[in-house]
């Protein structure tokens, strides 16, 4: 997107009644691109926090270790949600002895409309 400031310098010519207008064109592409990147980053941080909260509510866990270990980080245009808990995958996917209790997939996948609204909000109102 470019901004144009046409009225910066107006010069009247002598005699013929003509005039000259100097046009100053400013390119705001870099600023707009940076603003979009920052809005996306803010949205991903919000989404990561929300996914952690939803996942924590879904965990079928007695001790609370798995819930407390949930975390997220933003890298580039992605947010990663997970845990370093050694049995997290077994809870999510199940084993031959226990049925799965998914908490990460549904926490992320079941709220896509909410994630879209967060991105829209940050693009429109963030800053």
N, C-alpha and C positions, 0 to 999 in steps of 0.2 A: 504494500500500500504506500502511496506517496502523498505527501502534503504539498500543496502549491500555494505560494504566497504571491499573488499577482500584483498587489498594490504596494510593493516594496519601494519602487522608484518609478515615478511617472514624470516624464520630461515633455514639456510643450516645445514644439518646434517654433522657430521664429518665422513669421510671415504666412506660411501656407495653411495654418490651422491644424496640421497633423500633430500627432504625438507619438511617443515611444514608451512602451511599458517593458520594464525589466522583469522577467519572471524568474523567481527563485524556487527551484524544485528541490525538495528534501526527500531523500529516500529513507523511510523508516523500516525497511525490511528487516534489518538486524534487530532492532528494538522489538518489533512485533514477534519475530521468531523467538527471541529470548523470553518474551512474556509468555508465549505459548508453552515453551519448555518448562518454565517455572510453574505455570498452572498445572501442567501434566504431573510434574514432580509432587506438588502439593496434593493433587488428587490421589496419586499412588500412595503417599504417606497415609492419607485418611483411609483409603481402602485397606491398606495393610493392617492398620489398627482395628478396623471393623471386622475383617476376616479373623484376626486373632480372637476378638471377643466372641464372635459367633462360633468359632471352632471350640473355644473353651467351654461354651454352654453345651455343646454336643458331646463332649468327651464323657465316655462311660468309664470312669476311673475312680478308684477308692482313695488313693493316697494324695492326689492332687499334683504329683510330680510332673506328669505330662502336661497338665493345664498350665502350670507355672513355667514350663520350659518353652512354651510357644513364643515365637518371635517372628519378626519380618525385617526385611531391608529392601531398599529401592536401589536398583542399578539400571541406569539408562532409562529405557521406557518400560521397565518391568518392575513388578513388586514380587518378592519371593517370601512365602510364608512357610514356616516349618518349625522343626524342633531338633535338638540334638539328643533327645531321649532315645535310648537304645531299643526300646520296645514299641516306639511310635508306629512304625510300619505294620507291626503285628496287630495293633489295635485297629488301625485304618483298614487293613486288607484281610485280617483274619489269619488263622492258621489251620492246620489239619485238626486241631483240638478245640478251636474257638471260632465262633462266627465273627465276621467283620463288624466293626462299629465305626463306620466312616464319620469323620469329623472335619477333615481338611477340605475334601472335595465338595461336600454340600455347603460348607461355610463360604466357599468361593463361588460355586456354580449356582446356588439357589438365590443369589442376590444380585444378579446381573443388572436388573433395572435400577437398583440402588447405586451400583457402581457407575452406570451411565449418568445418573443424576448428579453424582459427585463430580464427575469430569465436567459436565455442563456447568455446574455451579462454579467450579474453579475457573473455567474459561470465561464465564460471564461476570462473576462478582469477585473473584479472588484478587489477591494483591495486597 
